[in-house]
Amino acid sequence: MKLKKVLAVSLVVSMMASLAACGSSDSSETSSTDSSSTSASSAGDTEDVSETEDGIISYADLKLGEDLTDLSAEISVYNHRTDMQQADYKGTTWDQYLEEFNKEYPNIKVNIETATDYAETALLRLQSGDWGDVMMIPAVDKADFPTYFMSYGDVATMENEVKFATDRMYDGQVYGIASTGNAQGIVYNKKVFTDAGITELPKTPEEFMTDLQMIKDNTDAIPLYTNYAAGWTMGAWDAYIAGSATGDSKFMNQKLLHTSNPFSDPGDGTGAYNVYKILYDAVANGLTEDDYSTTDWEGCKGMINNGEIGCMVLGSWAYSQMRDAGDNGADIGYMPFPITVDGKQYASSGPDYAWGINVDADDTNKQASIIFVKWMTEKSKFAYNEGGLPIAVDDEDYPEVYSAFDGIEYVSDEPAVDGEEDLLNELNSESELNINNSGDSKIQELVEHAANGDESFDDIMNEWNEAWTSAQESAGVTVE
């Protein structure tokens, strides 16, 4: 089913702000660049979008390279990828993407603005309304999507266009398109693993802990680098407790909300308990860096490339950054998370930051923004270049990084049931655990307790269970 052309008039709504997400680079300042095309007024002077049927051509109906190739506009794109503007960046830069984009759409000027502290600044910009035309959507309540962002179309239509269409959905409408997809696994140095005597990738927490000990005993590398100091890298551990640890696509957004004591040990090496226990045990057993407070996010990229680090628990988006951080890119690999459920391994998969279009932009800029987002999704090879899962629904071009995932089943979280779209946010707020929502501090505290030996892992999990139970009771949640 094809979406009819929509959005004949602009929506005017008030702006609100909520929660945060994460970004990364080594500069604390925002920076900007733009395409090399001739500057054009956002009003446009070569083609009037209002002359197309019903106004704006929708994402689903737009034919790249055929429709609106003479459209004249100037748009701004706000995002977290500061590294793509650095002189020593070895991947495809923003300037290179824009150069290719302007070969098809020469009169659409794209200004790129980036920020290192994107999780915080993006929310401030949303409050002010001064964030341009396109942004990577931060962690706002789904009920607020219509306040900030233009709908790309209904879910039924968009599921025929892009993967993960339901992730940025509210009330049947899709408000964000993933920039790339991620699988949750572990980035590692293959040479370090070989030098340590590891011949097979681990499939269980016990095997993984054995491998970390082998790295410590047989090499000079740090077995597992926590990236404690970066903060946002700690919250990333939450992403493994769903599909990777259970094989259940309904766990994160549906079952977790109603589960009694979800952080208890299931006794079979699976579930959230065993995800977090891997980190606690690694720190407690001296299998991480000597001083967690001195970890360096930018520095770790070169360290793992040079064989100074054995592995790091990060989404597949990190693979390309580690690969391109030095001369030993061929040594960088990516492996499934070491948990096996009933004899089978799974990998949580989901979208990275999603492209959102400003609901208050004028129609010309909305149209230009749709063109840009669709070009980035279908033609730029951005997802492939970043070692990510492809987003266009008919794109099956997976990067080499996923070669170790043969036979692994990808599990994408299903959306919350109707009426519970924001219940996870409510429970997160009340419990202060912020599961899968920038819950950095609780994981940092876990590392601290493990290093200091002042609180057992089971005691920590009991505290989390108590906080979650209290939140469920406050929200009137039925517990199963």
C-alpha positions in Angstrom: 0.0 0.0 0.0 1.4 3.4 -1.0 0.9 6.4 1.2 -1.1 9.2 -0.4 0.6 12.5 -0.7 0.1 14.4 2.5 0.9 17.5 4.6 -0.7 20.2 2.4 -0.5 22.6 5.3 2.1 23.1 8.1 1.3 22.1 11.6 1.7 24.7 14.4 2.3 23.2 17.8 4.0 24.1 21.1 7.4 22.6 22.0 8.1 20.4 25.1 11.2 18.5 26.3 11.8 15.3 28.0 14.7 12.7 28.3 18.1 12.3 26.8 20.2 10.0 24.5 23.9 9.8 23.7 26.6 10.9 21.2 30.4 10.8 21.0 33.5 12.6 19.8 36.5 14.4 21.3 35.4 18.0 21.1 33.1 19.9 23.5 32.1 22.5 20.9 29.5 22.3 18.3 30.7 22.5 14.7 29.2 22.8 11.3 29.8 22.3 7.6 27.6 22.5 4.5 27.4 21.2 1.0 29.3 22.7 -1.8 26.2 23.5 -3.8 25.1 27.0 -4.6 23.3 28.6 -1.7 19.5 28.8 -2.2 16.7 30.4 -0.4 14.4 28.0 1.6 11.5 29.5 -0.3 12.9 28.0 -3.5 12.9 29.5 -7.0 13.0 26.6 -9.4 10.0 24.5 -8.4 7.1 25.3 -6.1 6.3 22.2 -3.9 2.8 23.5 -3.4 2.2 22.8 -7.1 2.5 19.1 -6.6 -0.7 17.1 -5.9 -1.8 17.7 -2.3 1.4 19.6 -1.5 4.4 17.5 -0.3 5.4 14.2 -1.9 5.6 11.7 0.8 8.6 9.5 1.6 6.9 6.4 0.2 5.8 8.1 -3.1 9.1 10.0 -3.7 11.3 8.6 -6.5 14.9 9.6 -5.9 16.7 11.0 -8.8 13.4 11.6 -10.7 11.2 13.7 -8.5 12.0 17.3 -7.6 15.6 17.3 -8.9 15.4 21.0 -9.4 14.0 21.8 -6.0 15.8 24.7 -4.4 16.1 24.8 -0.6 18.5 25.2 2.3 18.1 22.9 5.2 20.1 22.2 8.4 20.8 18.8 9.9 21.6 18.5 13.6 23.4 15.4 14.8 26.0 13.8 17.0 28.6 12.6 14.5 31.3 15.1 15.2 33.9 12.5 14.2 32.7 12.7 10.6 34.0 16.2 10.4 37.4 15.6 11.8 40.4 15.8 9.5 41.8 12.4 10.5 38.5 10.6 10.1 39.1 7.5 7.9 35.5 6.8 7.1 33.1 8.7 4.7 32.9 12.3 5.9 29.8 14.5 5.9 31.4 16.5 3.1 31.8 13.4 0.9 28.1 12.4 1.5 26.9 15.9 0.6 29.0 16.0 -2.5 27.3 12.9 -3.8 23.9 14.1 -2.7 24.3 17.3 -4.6 25.0 15.4 -7.8 21.3 14.4 -7.8 19.9 17.5 -6.0 22.3 20.3 -6.8 20.0 23.1 -5.5 19.4 21.7 -2.0 22.0 23.1 0.3 22.6 21.0 3.4 24.2 22.6 6.5 25.5 20.1 9.0 25.7 21.0 12.7 27.1 18.6 15.2 27.5 18.4 19.0 29.6 16.2 21.3 27.2 16.5 24.2 24.3 15.8 21.9 22.1 14.0 24.4 21.8 17.2 26.5 22.1 19.9 23.8 19.5 18.3 21.5 16.9 18.6 24.3 17.8 22.2 24.9 17.5 22.9 21.2 14.1 21.2 21.2 13.0 23.5 24.0 14.0 26.5 22.1 12.7 25.3 18.8 16.0 26.3 17.2 17.3 23.1 15.8 16.8 23.4 12.1 15.0 21.0 9.8 16.4 17.5 10.5 17.8 16.0 13.6 18.7 12.7 15.2 15.7 12.2 17.5 16.8 12.2 21.2 15.0 10.2 23.9 11.7 12.1 24.1 8.4 10.5 25.2 6.7 9.0 22.2 3.5 11.0 23.0 5.6 14.1 22.2 6.6 12.9 18.7 3.7 14.8 17.0 4.8 18.0 19.0 8.2 18.0 17.5 8.3 15.9 14.3 6.5 15.5 11.0 5.0 12.1 10.3 6.6 10.2 7.4 3.4 8.2 7.1 1.4 5.4 8.7 3.0 2.3 10.0 1.5 0.0 7.4 3.0 2.0 4.6 6.4 2.7 6.2 6.9 -1.0 7.1 7.1 -1.5 3.3 9.8 1.1 3.1 12.1 0.8 6.1 13.2 -1.6 8.8 12.4 -0.7 12.4 9.5 1.4 11.4 7.7 0.9 14.7 10.6 2.2 16.8 9.7 5.9 16.4 6.0 5.3 16.1 3.1 6.9 17.9 -0.6 6.5 17.4 0.0 4.6 14.1 2.3 7.2 12.6 6.0 7.0 12.0 8.0 10.0 13.1 11.6 8.8 12.7 13.6 6.7 10.2 16.6 5.0 11.6 20.0 6.2 10.3 21.4 2.7 10.6 20.7 -0.5 12.4 22.7 -2.1 15.2 23.2 -5.6 16.4 24.3 -5.9 20.1 27.5 -7.8 20.4 31.1 -7.3 21.4 33.8 -5.6 19.4 37.1 -7.4 19.9 40.7 -7.6 18.6 41.1 -10.9 16.8 44.9 -11.0 17.1 44.7 -10.5 20.9 42.2 -13.4 21.2 44.5 -15.6 19.0 47.6 -14.7 21.0 45.7 -15.5 24.2 45.1 -19.0 22.9 41.3 -18.6 22.3 40.3 -20.8 19.4 36.5 -20.4 19.5 34.3 -17.5 20.3 32.5 -17.8 23.7 28.8 -18.7 23.8 28.1 -18.5 27.5 29.1 -16.1 30.4 31.4 -18.8 31.8 33.2 -19.3 28.5 33.6 -15.5 28.2 35.1 -15.1 31.7 37.5 -17.9 30.9 38.6 -16.1 27.7 39.1 -12.8 29.6 41.3 -14.6 32.1 43.3 -16.1 29.2 43.9 -12.7 27.7 45.1 -11.4 31.1 47.4 -14.4 31.6 48.8 -14.7 28.1 49.0 -11.1 26.7 49.6 -7.6 27.8 46.2 -6.4 26.7 43.4 -5.2 29.0 40.9 -8.1 28.7 37.7 -6.0 28.9 37.7 -2.2 28.7 34.7 -0.7 30.6 34.7 2.9 29.2 33.3 3.9 32.6 34.4 7.5 32.4 32.4 8.2 29.2 29.2 7.5 31.1 26.9 6.8 28.1 28.9 3.7 27.2 27.8 2.2 30.5 24.1 2.6 29.8 24.7 0.6 26.6 24.7 -2.6 28.7 21.0 -2.3 29.0 20.5 -3.1 25.3 21.7 -6.7 25.9 19.0 -7.7 28.4 16.3 -8.3 25.9 16.7 -10.2 22.7 20.4 -11.2 23.3 19.6 -12.5 26.8 16.2 -14.0 26.2 15.5 -14.5 22.5 12.2 -12.8 23.2 11.2 -9.8 21.0 8.4 -8.9 23.5 10.7 -8.7 26.6 11.8 -5.0 26.6 8.7 -3.1 25.8 6.0 -5.5 27.0 7.1 -8.2 29.4 9.6 -6.3 31.4 6.9 -3.9 32.5 4.9 -6.6 34.1 7.6 -9.0 35.3 8.1 -9.6 39.0 11.7 -9.1 40.1 13.1 -9.0 36.5 16.7 -8.8 37.8 16.7 -12.1 39.6 18.8 -15.1 38.6 16.8 -17.4 36.3 19.4 -20.1 37.0 20.2 -21.0 33.4 22.8 -18.3 32.4 20.3 -16.1 30.6 18.4 -12.9 31.3 19.3 -9.5 32.6 20.9 -10.9 35.8 23.6 -12.7 33.7 24.2 -9.7 31.4 25.1 -7.4 34.3 26.9 -10.1 36.2 29.5 -10.4 33.3 30.5 -6.8 33.9 30.5 -7.1 37.7 32.6 -10.3 37.7 35.1 -8.9 35.2 35.7 -5.9 37.3 35.8 -7.8 40.6 38.3 -10.4 39.2 40.7 -7.7 37.8 39.9 -8.4 34.2 39.3 -4.7 33.3 41.5 -1.6 33.3 43.4 -0.8 36.5 41.6 2.4 37.2 38.1 2.7 35.7 38.0 6.4 36.4 40.7 7.1 33.8 39.2 5.4 30.8 39.2 7.5 27.6 36.5 7.0 25.0 38.4 8.5 22.1 41.7 6.9 23.2 40.2 3.4 23.5 39.6 3.3 19.7 43.4 3.4 19.0 44.1 1.1 21.9 41.9 -1.7 20.7 43.2 -1.2 17.1 46.8 -1.5 18.4 46.0 -4.6 20.5 46.1 -2.9 23.9 42.5 -3.9 24.6 41.0 -7.3 24.1 37.3 -6.4 23.8 34.6 -3.9 24.6 30.8 -4.4 25.0 29.4 -2.0 22.4 26.8 -2.0 19.6 27.9 -2.9 16.1 28.0 0.9 15.3 31.4 0.9 17.2 33.1 -1.5 14.8 33.9 0.9 12.1 35.2 3.5 14.5 37.6 0.9 16.1 38.6 -0.5 12.7 39.4 3.0 11.3 41.3 4.2 14.4 44.7 2.9 13.4 46.7 0.7 11.0 45.4 -2.6 12.2 41.8 -2.5 11.1 41.9 -6.1 9.9 42.4 -7.2 13.5 39.0 -5.8 14.6 36.1 -8.2 14.7 32.6 -8.3 16.1 31.1 -11.3 17.9 27.7 -12.2 19.4 27.1 -11.6 23.1 28.0 -14.7 25.0 24.6 -15.9 26.2 22.9 -19.0 24.9 19.1 -19.6 25.3 18.0 -23.2 25.0 21.0 -24.0 22.8 20.7 -21.0 20.5 22.3 -17.6 20.4 20.4 -14.4 19.6 21.4 -10.9 18.9 19.3 -7.9 19.9 19.0 -5.6 16.9 17.5 -2.2 16.6 17.8 1.2 15.2 20.5 3.7 16.0 19.5 7.4 16.1 16.6 8.1 13.8 16.1 11.0 11.4 13.3 13.3 12.5 11.9 16.2 10.4 10.8 19.5 12.1 7.0 19.7 12.1 7.3 23.5 12.1 9.5 23.7 9.1 7.9 25.2 6.0 6.7 22.9 3.2 9.7 23.5 1.0 12.1 22.5 3.7 10.0 19.6 4.7 10.1 18.3 1.2 13.9 18.9 0.9 14.3 17.1 4.2 12.3 14.1 3.0 14.6 13.9 0.0 17.7 14.1 2.1 16.6 11.4 4.6 15.5 9.1 1.8 18.8 9.6 0.0 20.7 8.9 3.1 18.6 5.8 3.7 18.6 4.3 0.2 21.6 5.7 -1.7 24.3 6.9 0.5 25.5 3.5 1.9 25.7 5.2 5.3 24.5 2.2 7.2 26.9 -0.1 5.3 29.8 2.3 5.7 29.2 2.5 9.5 29.1 -1.3 9.9 25.4 -1.2 10.5 22.3 -3.2 9.5 20.7 -1.8 6.3 17.5 0.3 6.8 15.8 0.2 3.4 13.4 -2.7 3.6 14.8 -4.3 0.4 18.5 -3.8 1.2 20.2 -7.0 2.2 23.8 -5.7 1.8 25.2 -6.6 5.2 28.8 -5.5 6.0 31.5 -8.1 6.7 31.4 -7.2 10.4 28.4 -9.6 10.7 30.3 -12.7 9.4 30.5 -14.1 13.0 26.7 -13.9 13.3 26.0 -16.7 10.8 23.3 -18.8 12.4 22.5 -16.1 15.0 18.9 -15.0 15.0 18.4 -11.2 15.1 15.7 -10.1 17.5 14.1 -6.7 17.2 12.1 -5.3 20.1 8.3 -5.2 19.4 6.6 -1.9 20.4 4.6 -1.5 23.6 1.0 -2.5 23.5 -1.6 0.1 23.0 -2.0 2.3 26.0 1.5 1.5 27.4 3.6 3.4 25.0 5.1 5.5 27.8 4.9 3.0 30.6 8.5 2.0 30.4 9.5 5.7 30.7 7.2 6.0 33.7 8.7 3.0 35.4 12.2 4.1 34.6 11.6 7.5 36.1 10.0 6.2 39.2 12.6 3.5 39.8 15.5 5.7 38.6 17.0 2.7 36.8 16.5 4.2 33.3 16.6 0.8 31.6 17.6 1.2 28.0 17.3 4.9 28.4 20.7 6.5 29.3 20.8 4.6 32.5 24.5 5.3 32.9 24.7 5.9 36.6 23.4 2.6 37.8 26.0 0.7 35.7 28.8 3.0 36.9 27.8 2.3 40.5 27.9 -1.4 39.7 31.4 -1.0 38.5 32.3 1.0 41.6 30.9 -1.7 44.0 32.6 -4.5 42.1 36.0 -2.6 42.2 35.6 -1.7 45.9 34.2 -5.0 46.9 31.7 -3.2 49.2 28.5 -4.7 47.9 27.8 -8.1 46.4 26.2 -8.5 42.9 23.2 -10.2 44.3 22.6 -7.4 46.8 22.7 -4.9 43.9 20.2 -6.9 41.9 17.9 -7.1 45.0 18.0 -3.3 45.2 17.1 -3.0 41.6 14.2 -5.4 42.0 12.9 -3.5 45.0 13.1 -0.2 43.0 11.3 -1.8 40.0 8.6 -3.4 42.2 8.0 0.0 43.9 7.7 1.7 40.6 5.2 -1.0 39.3 3.1 -0.5 42.4 3.1 3.3 42.0 2.0 2.9 38.4 -0.6 0.4 39.2 1.0 -2.2 37.0 -0.3 -5.8 37.0 2.6 -8.0 37.8 3.0 -11.6 36.5 
